[in-house]
Amino acid sequence: MTLRIENHFKLASKCIKPMMALEGVIEESSLEHRLLELVKIRASQINGCAFCIHMHTTDARAAGETEMRIYMLDAWRESSLYSERERAALAWTENLTLIAEKGAPNEEYATLASVFTPEEQVYLTMAIGAINLWNRFQIGFAASHPVNASDVPA
């Protein structure tokens, strides 16, 4: 893919600064960093954003996330590797990322509300909205993820 606009971050710096501030506020919330990374990876998988998948799998590993939990994330419903809290966050992520087809069902919300405080629910929902915007920004301008020589098959 060829980047459609050079320096798309710099060109939108007045928009990027508040987005980065939002990310900082979300990180300061009581939501666990690793949980937020799982949410960002899952939304990015659904949206097909290679740039964000690369970034957030790298960040998740740096935060101590295991390779197997990252690999299994696309099949989290069938895996025993995720806690009840993570499952609720991932279900909410999928619903809000695919809101046009899934909506925000009462059953999923009830599960979310059973393991997240009202404040955490708001922060999580903002985090999901933010990663979906980042995905659209990166995909829209065809941003490519970094590639190391060791990543490319011989």
C-alpha positions in Angstrom: 0.0 0.0 0.0 1.2 3.5 -0.7 0.6 6.2 1.9 -2.0 8.6 0.4 -0.9 11.7 2.3 2.6 12.3 3.7 2.7 13.5 7.3 -1.0 13.0 7.8 -0.4 13.3 11.6 1.4 16.5 11.2 -1.2 18.0 8.9 -3.9 17.3 11.5 -1.9 18.3 14.5 -4.7 20.3 16.0 -6.9 17.2 15.9 -4.2 14.8 16.9 -3.2 16.7 20.1 -6.7 16.3 21.7 -6.8 12.7 20.6 -3.5 12.0 22.3 -4.7 13.9 25.4 -7.8 11.6 25.4 -5.6 8.6 25.2 -3.6 9.9 28.2 -6.7 10.4 30.3 -8.0 6.9 29.4 -4.6 5.5 30.5 -4.9 7.3 33.8 -8.3 5.7 34.5 -8.7 2.6 36.6 -8.8 0.4 33.5 -5.8 -2.0 33.2 -3.3 -1.1 30.5 -3.2 -4.7 29.3 -7.0 -4.8 29.0 -6.9 -1.6 27.0 -4.4 -3.1 24.6 -6.5 -6.2 24.1 -9.5 -3.9 23.3 -7.4 -1.9 20.8 -6.1 -5.1 19.2 -9.5 -6.6 18.9 -11.1 -3.5 17.4 -8.2 -3.2 15.0 -8.6 -6.8 13.9 -12.2 -6.3 13.2 -11.5 -3.1 11.2 -8.4 -4.6 9.4 -6.0 -1.9 10.5 -2.5 -3.4 10.1 -0.8 -0.3 11.4 -2.8 -0.4 14.7 -2.6 -4.2 15.1 1.2 -3.9 14.8 1.4 -1.0 17.3 -0.9 -2.5 19.9 0.4 -6.1 19.7 3.9 -4.6 20.2 2.7 -2.5 23.1 0.8 -5.4 24.7 3.9 -7.6 24.6 6.0 -4.8 26.1 3.4 -4.6 28.9 3.7 -8.4 29.6 0.9 -9.8 27.5 1.6 -13.3 26.3 1.9 -14.3 22.7 -0.7 -17.0 23.1 -3.4 -14.6 24.4 -2.6 -12.2 21.5 -2.8 -15.1 19.0 -6.1 -16.3 20.5 -7.7 -12.9 20.7 -9.7 -13.3 17.4 -11.3 -16.5 19.0 -11.6 -15.1 22.6 -15.1 -16.5 23.0 -13.8 -20.1 22.5 -10.7 -19.7 24.6 -10.3 -20.1 28.4 -7.4 -17.6 28.4 -9.5 -14.5 29.2 -11.1 -13.3 32.5 -14.7 -12.4 32.9 -13.8 -8.8 32.9 -11.8 -9.1 29.7 -14.6 -11.1 28.0 -17.1 -8.3 28.9 -14.7 -5.7 27.5 -14.1 -7.7 24.3 -17.8 -8.2 23.8 -18.5 -4.5 24.3 -15.7 -3.7 21.9 -17.1 -6.0 19.2 -20.6 -4.5 19.6 -19.5 -0.9 19.4 -17.1 -1.5 16.6 -19.8 -3.3 14.6 -22.6 -1.1 16.0 -24.4 -0.8 12.7 -25.0 -4.6 12.6 -24.8 -5.5 16.3 -26.1 -2.5 18.2 -25.4 -2.4 21.9 -27.7 -5.2 23.2 -29.0 -5.0 26.8 -27.6 -8.5 27.5 -24.1 -7.4 26.6 -24.5 -4.2 28.6 -25.7 -6.1 31.6 -22.5 -8.3 31.4 -20.4 -5.2 31.1 -22.1 -3.5 34.0 -21.6 -6.6 36.2 -17.8 -6.3 36.1 -17.1 -2.6 35.4 -18.1 0.4 37.4 -20.2 3.1 35.7 -17.0 5.3 35.4 -15.0 2.4 33.9 -17.8 1.8 31.4 -17.6 5.3 30.2 -13.8 5.2 29.9 -13.9 1.9 28.1 -16.5 3.2 25.7 -14.3 6.2 25.0 -11.3 3.9 24.4 -13.3 1.8 22.0 -14.5 5.0 20.1 -10.9 6.3 20.0 -9.3 3.2 18.6 -12.1 3.0 15.9 -11.2 6.6 14.9 -7.5 5.8 14.9 -8.2 2.8 12.7 -10.2 4.9 10.2 -7.5 7.5 10.2 -4.7 5.0 9.4 -6.7 2.9 7.0 -8.1 5.9 5.2 -4.6 7.3 4.5 -3.1 3.8 3.8 -0.6 4.0 6.6 1.6 0.9 6.7 3.1 -0.7 9.7 6.9 -1.0 10.2 8.4 -4.0 8.6 11.6 -5.6 9.7 13.7 -7.7 7.4 13.2 -10.7 9.7 9.4 -10.4 9.3 9.5 -11.0 5.5 9.6 -14.6 4.3 12.6 -15.5 2.3 
